[in-house]
């Protein structure tokens, strides 16, 4: 049987590979994420010559400044607006673009605190 997962309200950035990867048999929901500055935003892997339909939902995500947004899948209600994070270098991923309200992190302050702890440990 196929596995399933749900990814929602995240900021996924600066991956040298893909931000999110899955195989064609996996059922998944990916929504309300900001996927930015990755080699590939979302990729679904299929075996060579395999014609398996992707039965998953990819909707209401922001793709910004990726080398390639999707591969072997399509995204519905995709936005390509700049999220204008407040200060990503200090871990502040609060959105500066009000048109994207409800996307990305639901509580950016939590991540900023973790980011600061990480920086303190370096």
C-alpha angles and dihedrals in degrees: 000000000000122000123232138205142174125218116187141156098013138132110224115183147162101014115160087212126026124326090219127015131184140160120247094250093058119098113218145163119213115181144150093014130137108223111186143163096006130135089239125003100209127358129183114200121217130181113256110276092009116134102196116154115233105240097189139104123245108172144144096017130141116230112191130171098343118149086234125002102207140002126196091355140064131230123220123213090010119177126203098191121135107254090211095209112210097237114339094174088066094041096260104139095167109138119253092187108081091194087073098055111151093027126108122005118012090205111023092175091071091057092045090056091049090047090054092049089051091050091049090055095052 
